[in-house]
Amino acid sequence: MLNQSRVADRWIFLSKGVTATEQTWDDGTSSIARFFEQGDFCTNLTSAWTREIASDDLVAITDVAGMSVPDEIIRHEYLQGGEFGRYIRLKLMEGHLFAKELICAKNSSRISMRYQFLERFQPDLLDSVSQKDIARFLGVTPQGLNRFLRQQKSDAS
């Protein structure tokens, strides 16, 4: 786990595995806000950009490997427009569009809408991440997720 108790000054590029941002609430419970997969920057970009401390932690869900890139290099490459800069701009645009869809799905009170979001935008996660972590992302218990999946299966029959 990477506790983001200081301002993010490096961007983590994930080359293998799955990570997630975990939010811990005042009552001691926690939930997964979002998953990151291979090829994603999994740094709290708001913290890096605004120079403020992040409110969540980065946790490894599977075995991970990655590269840490200093913020100054990312900013320089982003602005100078080389191949790496183009890649950064593409990933940030994808992240922006992904976040918009994620907000819509998370605001839905229906678990099916949230699950469809994963099926559409992160289908590999459904096989590589534990049911417990998927349930935490969806905001239900593992038992609630099992009931939902059984219902989905019977509805499809």
C-alpha positions as CSV (number, residue, x, y, z in Angstrom):
1,M,0.0,0.0,0.0
2,L,1.2,3.5,-0.8
3,N,-0.2,5.8,1.8
4,Q,-0.6,9.2,0.2
5,S,0.2,11.2,3.3
6,R,2.2,13.7,1.4
7,V,1.9,15.6,-1.9
8,A,2.4,13.3,-4.9
9,D,5.6,14.4,-6.6
10,R,6.0,11.3,-8.8
11,W,3.7,9.6,-11.3
12,I,3.5,5.9,-11.1
13,F,3.2,4.1,-14.5
14,L,1.8,0.6,-14.0
15,S,3.5,-1.9,-16.3
16,K,1.9,-5.0,-14.7
17,G,-1.0,-5.9,-12.4
18,V,-3.9,-4.1,-10.9
19,T,-4.0,-1.4,-8.2
20,A,-6.8,0.6,-6.7
21,T,-7.5,3.7,-4.7
22,E,-8.9,3.0,-1.3
23,Q,-10.8,5.6,0.6
24,T,-11.1,5.2,4.4
25,W,-14.0,6.8,6.1
26,D,-14.3,8.2,9.6
27,D,-16.1,5.1,10.9
28,G,-13.1,2.9,9.9
29,T,-14.7,1.4,6.9
30,S,-13.1,1.6,3.5
31,S,-14.2,1.4,-0.1
32,I,-12.4,1.2,-3.5
33,A,-12.9,4.3,-5.6
34,R,-11.3,3.1,-8.8
35,F,-9.1,0.4,-10.3
36,F,-5.9,0.9,-12.4
37,E,-4.6,-1.6,-14.9
38,Q,-1.4,-2.1,-17.0
39,G,-0.6,1.0,-19.0
40,D,-2.3,3.4,-16.5
41,F,-0.8,6.2,-14.5
42,C,-2.0,5.4,-11.0
43,T,-0.9,8.5,-9.1
44,N,-3.4,10.8,-7.6
45,L,-3.2,13.4,-10.4
46,T,-5.1,16.0,-8.4
47,S,-2.5,15.8,-5.6
48,A,0.4,16.1,-8.2
49,W,-1.2,19.0,-10.0
50,T,-2.5,21.0,-7.1
51,R,0.3,20.2,-4.7
52,E,-2.1,19.1,-2.0
53,I,-2.2,15.9,0.0
54,A,-4.3,13.1,-1.4
55,S,-7.3,11.8,0.5
56,D,-6.9,8.2,-0.5
57,D,-4.3,5.4,-0.6
58,L,-3.0,3.3,-3.5
59,V,-3.2,-0.4,-2.8
60,A,-1.9,-3.3,-4.9
61,I,-4.8,-5.7,-5.7
62,T,-2.5,-8.2,-7.6
63,D,1.2,-8.5,-8.0
64,V,2.3,-5.2,-9.6
65,A,5.3,-3.7,-11.4
66,G,5.7,-0.1,-12.5
67,M,7.9,2.9,-12.9
68,S,8.0,6.0,-10.9
69,V,8.5,9.2,-13.0
70,P,9.2,12.6,-11.3
71,D,6.4,15.2,-11.8
72,E,8.9,17.7,-13.4
73,I,9.6,15.2,-16.2
74,I,5.9,14.5,-16.8
75,R,5.1,18.2,-17.0
76,H,8.0,18.9,-19.4
77,E,7.1,16.0,-21.7
78,Y,3.4,16.9,-21.6
79,L,4.2,20.5,-22.7
80,Q,7.0,19.8,-25.2
81,G,5.0,17.3,-27.3
82,G,7.5,14.4,-27.9
83,E,6.2,10.8,-28.3
84,F,6.1,10.4,-24.5
85,G,4.3,13.7,-24.2
86,R,1.8,12.5,-26.7
87,Y,1.3,9.3,-24.8
88,I,0.8,11.3,-21.6
89,R,-1.8,13.5,-23.2
90,L,-3.6,10.5,-24.6
91,K,-3.7,8.7,-21.2
92,L,-4.9,11.9,-19.4
93,M,-7.7,12.3,-22.0
94,E,-8.7,8.6,-21.5
95,G,-8.6,9.1,-17.8
96,H,-10.8,12.2,-18.0
97,L,-13.4,10.3,-20.2
98,F,-13.1,7.2,-18.0
99,A,-13.7,9.3,-14.8
100,K,-16.8,10.9,-16.3
101,E,-18.3,7.5,-17.0
102,L,-17.2,6.3,-13.6
103,I,-18.9,9.2,-11.8
104,C,-22.1,8.5,-13.7
105,A,-22.0,4.8,-12.8
106,K,-21.0,5.5,-9.1
107,N,-23.9,8.0,-8.8
108,S,-26.3,5.3,-9.9
109,S,-27.9,3.5,-7.0
110,R,-28.2,0.4,-9.2
111,I,-25.6,-2.3,-8.8
112,S,-26.3,-3.5,-12.3
113,M,-25.2,-0.1,-13.8
114,R,-22.0,-0.2,-11.8
115,Y,-21.3,-3.8,-12.8
116,Q,-22.0,-3.0,-16.5
117,F,-19.4,-0.2,-16.2
118,L,-16.8,-2.7,-15.3
119,E,-17.9,-5.1,-18.0
120,R,-17.6,-2.3,-20.6
121,F,-14.5,-0.4,-19.5
122,Q,-12.5,-2.9,-17.4
123,P,-13.6,-6.4,-18.4
124,D,-10.2,-8.0,-17.5
125,L,-10.7,-6.9,-13.9
126,L,-13.6,-9.2,-13.5
127,D,-11.3,-12.2,-13.9
128,S,-8.1,-10.8,-12.3
129,V,-9.5,-9.2,-9.1
130,S,-11.1,-10.9,-6.2
131,Q,-14.9,-10.8,-5.7
132,K,-14.3,-9.1,-2.4
133,D,-12.6,-6.2,-4.1
134,I,-15.2,-6.0,-6.9
135,A,-17.9,-5.9,-4.2
136,R,-16.1,-3.1,-2.3
137,F,-16.0,-1.1,-5.6
138,L,-19.7,-1.7,-6.2
139,G,-20.5,-0.7,-2.6
140,V,-22.0,-4.1,-1.6
141,T,-21.0,-7.0,0.5
142,P,-19.4,-10.1,-1.2
143,Q,-22.7,-11.9,-0.4
144,G,-24.7,-9.1,-2.1
145,L,-22.5,-9.5,-5.1
146,N,-23.0,-13.2,-5.2
147,R,-26.8,-12.7,-5.0
148,F,-26.6,-10.2,-7.8
149,L,-24.5,-12.5,-10.1
150,R,-26.9,-15.4,-9.4
151,Q,-29.8,-13.2,-10.4
152,Q,-28.0,-12.0,-13.5
153,K,-27.4,-15.6,-14.5
154,S,-31.0,-16.7,-13.9
155,D,-32.3,-13.6,-15.8
156,A,-30.1,-14.6,-18.8
157,S,-31.6,-18.1,-18.8
